[in-house]
Amino acid sequence: MTQQPRFSVSDAAARRIAEIIAARKEDSTPPALRVAVSAGGCNGFQYEFRLDPETAPDDITIEKNGIRVVVDPGSLDLLEGSELDYIDKLMGAHFAVKNPNAASSCGCGTSFSLAG
């Protein structure tokens, strides 16, 4: 029986992360995309995405198609079973988290709340 990953990355997200890193044209080790959850936003929690050249010893690293995504343990608790995706539509392109733990989310897709 295969265990469902705690956090996954879609092919579209992996491709976009690779494009962003390639555009930086740095000679050093490619950074990872850090996905974090912090208090705030219009619904109580908000997603944060940033390139991070360093990882902490307790970070969870997801590797896909040559890229790395890192998540700290505290954020992973709120992202359990989620998938990082990249949406490219007429109204704009952005990273989005498909989070089964979110009871509601805002229109911008960057904040969410948990069931009470």
N, C-alpha and C positions, 0 to 999 in steps of 0.2 A: 504494500500500500504506500503510495507516494504522499508525502506530507505537503500540504499547500504552503507556498512561501508566505512569510509574514508580511512582506512588502515586495511588489514586483514592478517592473518597468516595461512599458509597451515598446514594440519595435519603433513606432513613430517617435516616442520620447528619446529612445537610444540614438536614433538617426539625428535628431535635432541637437542633442547634447554633443555628439561627435562633430557636427557642423560648427557649433559655437566654439568648441575647443580648438578645432583646426584653424579657425579664423584668427585665433590669438597668436599663432605662429611663434610660440615660445620654445626654447630649446630644453627647458627643464621638464621634469616629470609632469605629464598632463594632470590638471586638477580633476577632482571629482565634483559632481554636482551634489551639494548638500541640501537635503530636504529636511526641514525642521517645522515643528509646530510651536507656536508661542501664544501666550494670552494676548487677546486684543481682537481687532477687526470688528465688524458690525454684528457678529454672532457669537463672540466669546473666545474663539480660537482662530488663529490665522496661519496659513502655510507660508513658509519662507523658502526661497530657492536662491542659492548662490554658489558660485564656483569656489572651491576650497582646496588649496594645495596640500593641506595637512589633514590627517585623520587622527582621532583619539583612539587609545587602545580598546575602549569599549564600544566604539562605533560599529554598526552593522554595515557591511559593504555588500552591495549588489553589483555584480558584473554582468554586462550584457553587450554583446557585439563590440567588444573592445573599450567600452566606457565603464566608469564606476559611478555609482550613486551611493552616498553614505547617509546614514540616519543615526542620530543619537538614541540611546535606549529609552529615554523619557518620551521622545517624540514617537518612537516606534510603538509604544503602548497605545497611542491615539491613532496610529496609522495601521494597526493590525488588520491584515487582509486587504489592504488598499493597493491600488495600482497607479503609478505615475504615468500619465499620458500626455501627448502633445496634440492640441487641437488647432487646426488651421482652417478657419472659415472666413467667409466674406467680411464679417464684423471684426476680425482680428485673429491673431495667433497667440497661443499661450500654453504654458504647462498647466495641467489640471490633475487633481488627485481624485480618483474614483474611490470614495471612502464609505464602506458599508456601515461604519460606526457613526456617521454624521446624521443627526436627526433632521437638520435643516442646514442650508447653505445660502450664501448671499448671491445676488445676481452676477457679481464679478467673479465668483468661483474661488476666491482666495480666503474666505473665512467660513467657519461652520460652527455648529453647536452640537452638543451631545444630548441624547435623551436623558431627561431628568431623573 
